């Protein structure tokens, strides 16, 4: 079970560093339907549904702003038992921790309230497949149907925390 969850976390991290796979379902209606199973999220101006995928009991949705190379992902397990496993994986993502696979290093962990839940926001940076530096926020939370993650990723040149927080506040 832990390996399955780690695979999903790594999938999200990998997707944030690479282009999306064209084999995923890219129909906007499907992306919005799957997203509604995870969270309530009014689509912000300038964002569009990018794709959705289901992998080994996990639902993944991606949104992308029209004007940048940023991505917003929601991932949810359909198995409530994954909550403890997810927390164990997130607990090792502490400042200074790095991963050769995703080419990321954790910059900081910030305690926050997300969707009314006390949790930790993990801020990291890495290098994507094009050799460009990007930054990412990862937040574990209880989604509508089980343990979930929200991931926001953007090129460092476009990174602006003042824009990220209002975006995350839209997630209900």
N, C-alpha and C positions, 0 to 999 in steps of 0.2 A: 504494500500500500504506500509506504514512504517513497519507494522508487517511482511509483506512478505519479505521485504528487510532485516530486522533484522534477520529473520529466515535464510536467505542465509548467512549473515555474521556469524551468530552463527554456521551454518553448516560448513563453512570453518574453523572456530576456533576449532570446535569439531573434524573435520577430521585431523587437524594438531596435535591434542593431542591423537589420536587413530589410530588404523589400518584402512585401507580403507575397505569399504563394498564390498564383492565379487559380489554383484548383479549389480554393475555399469558395464558399457561397458568397457571392457579391451582390445579391439582390437586396436593395435597401430595405424593403418590407421585411425580409427574413432577419436582417441584422437588427432592426427595431423590435421585432417580435422576441428574439432571443434576449436582447438587452432588457426588455420588460420582465423577463423571468428572473433577472438578477437584481436590478435596481430600477427606480423611477429616475429617468434622466431626460429632461427636456433638451432637445438638440440645440446647442448654442449656435448663434449666427456664425457663419463661416465654417462650420464643421459639417461633414457628411459621413453617412455610414459607409465603411470601407469593406468589411467582410465579417463573416461569422464561420465558426468551425466547431465541430464536436469531436473530442478525442478522448477515448477511454473514460467516459463518464464526466467529462468536463466540457462546459460550454464556454466559448471564447467569442467576444465581439470586439471589433476595432472601429474606431472613429478617427477621421483625419481632417485637420483643417485644410481648407482649399489653398491658403496662402503660405504654408510652410511644410517642412518635413517632419512635423510632430505627429505623435500617435497617442490615442487614449484607448486603453484596453480594459475590458471587464472580463474576468474569468471566474467561473463558479463551478464547484464540484456538486454533483448530484448526490453525493454520499456524505451525510452529516458527520460520520466518523473521521473524515479528513480534516476536521477543524484542529484537532490536537496535532496531527502530522504537519499541517500547514504552519501552525505556531512554532513547532520545533524547528522547521526549516527557516522561518523568518528570524528566530532567535539567534541564529548563527550569523546573520547578516548585520554585523556590528561595524562601526567605523574602523577602517583599515583592512577589513576582510576583502579579499579579491578572488576572482574566478578567471582562470585562463580561458575556459570555454567561451564565456561571454565577454571577455576582455573588459571586465568591470571592477571597480573598487568602490567600496562603501565610504561615503564622505561623512555622513551623520545620520543619527536616528533621533527623530523628534516625536515626543509624546503629543498626540492630538486627539480631538474628538471628531470622529467621522461617522456620519449618519446616526448620531447620538450614542456612539460606542467609543469607549476609551481604547485607543490602539496606538501603534507606532508607525510613523511615516519614515521609510528608509530612502534616503537621498544618496544616489550613486552617480558615478560618471564612468564612461568607457569609450571605446573606439569602435565604430561600426565597420562593416565590411568594405566601405569605401575609404577607410582611413580617417574619417572625420570624427572628432570628439563629440559626444552627446552626453546629456544628463538625463536622469530618470528618477521618478518617485514611485515607490511601491507601498501600497497600504493593504493590509489584510483586514477583513471585516466579515460580519455575518450578512450575507446577501438574502434575498427573498426566499431562496430555496436551498441554502446551505452555505458553507464557508466559501469566501470569495476574495478576490484581489482586484484592486484597481491599479493600473500602471499608466503613468504619463511619461512619455519619452520625447525629447526634442534635441536637435543639434545645439551644442553649447553656444554657438553664435546667435541662436534665436532664443535661448533660455531666459525666461523672465519669471521669477517666482511670484511677482505681483500679478501676473496674468494666470498663473497656475492655480492659486488658491481660490479665486472666484469661480473658476471652472469646476474645481472639486466640490465647492459649496453647492453646486447645482444638483449633485448626486443625492437622491433621496431614497 
